[in-house]
Amino acid sequence: MKKKFISIIVAVILAFPLSGHAAPVKIGFINSITGKEAQIGENLTNGAAMAIEDLKAKGIQVDLIKEDDGGDPKNALAAYEKLVTRDGVIGVVGPYTSGSANVVASRADQYQVPLLVPAAAKEEITMKGYKNVFRLNAPANVYSSVLMKAVAAYKPKTIAYIYAATDFGVSTVKTAQENAAKMGLKEVANEKYQQGQPDYRPSLSKVKAANPDLVFLVSYDADAILLMRQAKEIGLTPKAFLGAGAGYTTAQFAQQTEISNLVLSATQWTDDVNWTGAANFARRYKEKYSKVPSYHAACAYEAIRIMSETAFTTRSAAKLRASLKAGSWNGIMGPVKFADYNGFTNQNNHSMLVQQIISGQYETVYPAQFSKKKLIYPFTR
């Protein structure tokens, strides 16, 4: 009788293991570890690593299988297919760039393995009705709308665009033009460039000649620094530089104080916002990596957390997809709910913020409820 009782107990434990002893859940993570976006990719890598540590402390074991796409869509697709067909993951976080995320998203329904995009902004990614594609961050149209709302009270009249010829650049400027038209802004220059050029002065000179009130920029990290350095060289001084996230939100950019001061940037996250755990995350990140986290780190952290916690309880791709669709979360990115609205599917309706670099520090200046500093306008050197 005693042996039978023990056998029953063992059977129950095997059927319903304690969470701390449950088998690890396999999750894929596609990121730009090398290539042109490697500096931003480092932020995502660090944010993901912190999420895994925090999950482990809560008894949630994750086998995170990392893949480097180098910012190349072909590599990203190959990485996703490897993760879902050979590695047996039940969910994937990433990729970072819009070009890569857009291509991978197009295959997620074919393989029936959920994809959670942490930071890629091209609107199309969540506008195709894909059932297995979810996005944490706000899409491209919000970048321009929040920036233009921030400066609307100053009544600018003209705007110029300088942007990378990437999915992110083209998509963001398209929506910026729509938002500018609603504000009654006149477009006076439009300069699209190929990434990695050594000299942007011809384009910048055309913008200077147009004398715009606003210069709207979309660049990744290295280009952002070079563009602003050469803008200073030629004396381009609009009333405001508006950076659409990405390269205008990194610690490396802020450190270039002679060129970055007073630049405005749209951002998905700041360390002084009152979202649950945001300040603590920033403090721990600085202690661990000796640098300030960009919004990309916060996006990766929260995407990995949400995907892993949900996968750990569901244990299958189909159940994971259903739980991501039905669930809601609250953390360092604020409230998260993957909803269908305005043509989007499984899109988190995330509130974006505007920061301004003041004396080498990012300060939140818009919206008012999140701001500790007042926006400085017009721009001066």
N, C-alpha and C positions, 0 to 999 in steps of 0.2 A: 504493500500500500504506500509506504514511504517512497519507494523508488518511482512509483507511478506518479505521485504528487510532484516529485522533483522533475520528472520528465515533462509534466504539464507546465511547470514554471519556466523551464528552459525553452519550451516551445513558444510560450507567450513572449518571452524576452526576444527570441529570434524574430518573431512576427512583428513586434512593436519595439524596436530598439530605442534606447534613450538617444535624444538628438545629439548629445555629445559623442556618442559612439557609432552613429550612423555612418555609412560609407560616404566618402566624399562625392560631391556632385561635380560633374564635368562641365565646365563653361569655357568657351573660346573667347579670346580677346585679340582683335586685329587693330594694329596701331602703326603709326609712322615712326618707327624707332630709328630708322636711317633716312637719308634723303633730305630734301629741301625743308621739310617741316619737322625735322628731328628735334629741334629745341622745344617746339610746342608738344611734340610727341613725348618728350621727357616728362612734361607736366602730367600728361595722361597716364604714363607708366607709374609715376609716383603716387598719383591719386588712387590708381587701381591697387597698388601694393598696400596702401594704408587701409583700404576697404577690406582686403583679404585678412590683414592682421586683426582688424576689429571684428570681422565675422568669426574668425578662429576663437577669439576671446569669448564669444557668445555660444561656442559649441557648434558653429556652422562650418563644416569642413568643405573647402572648395579646391578642386584640382583645376587651376586656371592654366589653360594651354594658350601660350602667347604666339602670335604670328606677326611678322614685320612685313608690311606691304610697300615700304619705302615711298609712300604717297602715290603709288602707281595702281590704277584701277584693275589692270590685268592681274597684278600680284594679289590684290585684295580678293578678287573673285577666286583665284586659285587657293588662297588661304582659307576662305569660307568653305569651299568644296572639300578641302582636306579635313577641316575640322568636323564637318557633319558626316562625311562618308567614311573616313579612316579613324579619326580620333573618338568618334561617338559622343560628341558634346550634345547637350539638349538645348543649349541657348548660346548666342554669340553677342558680345558687346563690341561695337565699333562699326566700320572703320572711322578714322578721324576726318579725312578730307571729303568734301562733297562729291567729288568725282568718283572716289572709291566707294563711298557709301551708296551712291545712286546705282552703281552697277551691281553691287552685292544685294541691294534691296530687290532688284528685279528678279533675283533667283530664290529669294527666301520662301516664297509660296510653293515653288517647285520642290524644294527639299523639305518643306514643312518643319523647319527649325527656326524658332523666333530670333529675330535680330533686334537688338536695342541700340539705337544710334545715340551716342552721348553728346556730340558737339557739332556734327555736320549740318549746315544750314540750308542748303538748296531746297526750295519749297517742294519740288517735284517728288522728293524722297517719300513723303507721306501724303501725296496727292493722287496716287495711282490705285487706291483701294486695296493695297496689299494687306492680307489678314495677319501675316507673320512679321510685319515691320512696325516697330514702335520707336518713337523719338522722344527723348527727354528734354532737349534744349528747344528754345524758340527758333522758328525758321527765319529765313532771310528778310521777309517783309517787316519783321519786328525790329530788326537792327536799324533800318532807316527811319521807321516811324518814331521810335523812342528818341533818336538823336534830333530829329526835326521838331518834335514836341518840346524838347529841352531848350531849343533856341528860338522857338516861335514868338515868345514875348518880346524879343528884341527886333522883330520885324525885318528880317533879311529879305532882300529882293531877288538876288541872283545866286546861282549855284553852278559849280563845275565838278566833273567827275574824273578821277584818276584811279584805275583799277586793273587788277590782274585778269588776264584772259583765261580764267578758270571757271569751273561750274559755280563756285562760290562767288567769284567776282561778278560774273555776268548776271547771275540770278539776283544778287543783292542790289546791283545798280538798277536793274529793271524795276524792282519794287521801289527803289529810292526815287526813280523818275516819276512813278505813279504818285507817291506820297508828296513829292515836291510840287507836282501839278495841282494837287488838292490845296496846297498852301499858297498857290499863286506865285511860286518861284519860277524865274526864267532861267532856262539852261543856257549857259554861255560857252561851255567847252565840255568835250567828252573825249578822254584820252585812255584808250585800252592798251595795255602793254603785256609783253611776254615776260614771265618770271625770270629772274636771274640776270637781267641786263646790267651792264656796268655803268650805263649813263642814261638817266631819265630826264636830263636837263632840256632836251628838245620838247618833250611833252609838257614839262613844268613851265617852260617859257611861253608856250601857247596859252596855258592856263593863266599865267601872270598877265599876259597881254589882254585877256578878257576881263580882268579885274573883278573876280567874283566876290560876293560877300561870304559864301560858304564853299569850302573845298571838301568834297566827300571822297574818302579813300578806302579802297578795299585791297589789302595786301597781307601776305604772310610775313613772318618775322624779319628775315634778312632784307627783303625789299622795303619794308616799312622804315627801317633805320636809314637806308640809303636814300630813299625818296625824301625824307624829312631833312637829311643832311644837305642834299642838293637843292631843296626848296629854300633853305637858308642861304646857300651860296648865291642864288640868283635873286634873292630878296622877295620871294613870294610871301605876302603877308595879308591873307584874307581876314575877315572878322572872326572866322572860326575854322579850324581844321576838324573835320568829323571823321574819326576812324571807325570803320565797321568791324569792331572786335579784332580777332585773330592777332596779327602782328603788332597791333596798337595796344594790346593788353598785357604784354609780357614784362617780366622784371627787367629783361635785357633792354627793352625799349625805354622804360622809365628811367633807367640808369644813364641814358644819353641826355643828361639834363640840358645841355646847350641847344638841343633840337626838339626835345619832347615836351618841354614845359608848356602848359596850358592847352595841349592837345586833348580834345574830347574823344571818348571812345564808348561805344556800346558794349555792354558786357552781360553775360548770363548770370554772374555771381560776383559779390564782393565780400570781403572779410568783416565788414561792419554792418551788414544787413542783419535784420532780426529774425532770420530763419533758424530753426532749431539746429543747434550744433555748429553753425557756420563759423562763429568766432573761435570756438574750441578747435575746429578742424584747421583753421588758419594758424593758430598758435602751435599746434602739434606739427604741422607741416614745416613751419619755419625752424622749429627745434630739430627736426629730423633731417631736413635737406639744406638748411642755412640759406633759404631764399623764400621770397613771397610766392604763394601759389597763384597761378592764373586761373581764370574760370574753367579752363580745360581740365585742370586737376580736380576741381570740385565736381564737374560733370562726370568724369570717369569714376570718381569715388562713388557717387550716388547711383550711377548706372550699374556698376558692379554690385553694389549692395542690393539694389532692388532685384536685379536678375538672379543673384545668388540666393538670397533669402527665399524668393519665390520658387526657384528651381529645387531648393533643398527640401521643400515640403511637397512639391508636386511630383518630382521624379520622372516626368516624361515630357517630351516636347509639346504634345497636344494639350496636356493639362497645364503646362507652363503658359502656353499661349492664352488659354482661357482665363487663367488667373491674372496675367498681366492686363488683359482686357477689362476684367471686372474689378481689379484692386485699386487701392489708393494708398499713398504713402506721404509721410511728412518728415523732412530732414533738412540737410544743409542747402538744398536747392529749393526749399519751400514746399508747398503742397504739390503733389504729383498725381495726375490722373490722366490716363491715356484715353482721349475722347475723340469723337467724330464731330467736326464743326467746320463751317466755311470751306468745304471741299477737302479738308484734311481727314485722314483716318489714323487712329491710334496715335494722335499727336497730343503731347502735354502742352496745355495752354499756359506757357511759362511767362512770367513777368520779367522783362529785361530792365536793366539799369543803365545809367550813364555815369561814367567816371571822368574826372579831369585830373591831369598830372599837374600837381602844384608842388614846386620845389622837390621834384624827384619822387613824390609819393602819389599814389592813386587815391583820390578822394571822391566819394560818391556825391554827386551834385543833382541827381534827378532819378526818380520822382521825389517830391518833398518829404514824403513819409519815411524815406530811407536815407535822407541826406543830412550830413553834418556840416557840410560846407556849401557856400553859395557859388554858383557858376560864375566864372570870370569871363566877361565879354565886353569889348572885343579883344581878340588875340593881339598880344604885343610881344616883341622879342626882348 
